[in-house]
Amino acid sequence: MMKLRYLVILTCLTLLFLPMLACSQEPQAVAINFTFDENAESWVGGFADLPLDFEQQGYDVNFAYAEIPVEGSESNGLFLTGNNHSDDLFMYITRQLSPDDGLNANTRYNVTLSFNMATEVPPGMMGIGGSPGESVYIKAGVVNQEPMSVEQSGSYVLNIDKGAQSQGGNDMIVVGDAAKGEGVGQDDFSFQYKKFSLSLDVTTSKEGRLWIIIGADSGFEGISNLYFDNIDISLKPIIPSDER
């Protein structure tokens, strides 16, 4: 009789706390700001659309945490550089988000992403293969698989669909280019900030993971130097109408 009484009490307590457990697992809005004041904050860099032996061919690619040379900014950020010999070099930075950041598995979110990029290239310049400003296309996306460079036919290519140069793909959107704002003289090669933003919907993986990716798809056959700072991302869960 005592065992039955304990079973009844346990069942009642379980029923009482089940709604509370369900509520605690409901997806919540998430907002993260990466300022890079002290370090790279787990961001990594990569390169694609270049030969496997790029190190012997003078591509001079590099990703680093560095001081941003914008006068008066006194800010640190993420640095990408490369010497495009393929007429199609892609340089990118990426960072994983997970349940540790507040994400839920298999959940659709409306994502708003914004970031600052420092560039030294004046508008309207000419170059081999294209302009060093307007022909370096800045792309961004949020995906549910890890972006990485993989070997294919003697080259490194990106494993997600970024599109080709001026065209976006299924996984990345063209948000602008590497030229400084209008009205800057061609004799001014100081670094200046540009701001970019985009909005999209994406579903997390079964592990509750997403990856931010920001990159430069270059048609200019020369050196590009770019710095990224103040990357903001906000994610709002999309609740199906029948669950509201």
Secondary structure as GFF3:
##gff-version 3
##sequence-region A 1 244
A	DSSP	alpha_helix	2	24	.	.	.	ID=ss1
A	DSSP	beta_strand	30	34	.	.	.	ID=ss2
A	DSSP	beta_strand	44	48	.	.	.	ID=ss3
A	DSSP	beta_strand	50	51	.	.	.	ID=ss4
A	DSSP	three_ten_helix	54	56	.	.	.	ID=ss5
A	DSSP	beta_strand	62	68	.	.	.	ID=ss6
A	DSSP	beta_strand	75	83	.	.	.	ID=ss7
A	DSSP	beta_strand	90	97	.	.	.	ID=ss8
A	DSSP	three_ten_helix	99	101	.	.	.	ID=ss9
A	DSSP	beta_strand	108	119	.	.	.	ID=ss10
A	DSSP	beta_strand	136	143	.	.	.	ID=ss11
A	DSSP	beta_strand	149	152	.	.	.	ID=ss12
A	DSSP	beta_strand	155	158	.	.	.	ID=ss13
A	DSSP	beta_strand	173	177	.	.	.	ID=ss14
A	DSSP	beta_strand	192	203	.	.	.	ID=ss15
A	DSSP	beta_strand	210	218	.	.	.	ID=ss16
A	DSSP	beta_strand	223	237	.	.	.	ID=ss17
A	DSSP	three_ten_helix	241	243	.	.	.	ID=ss18
###
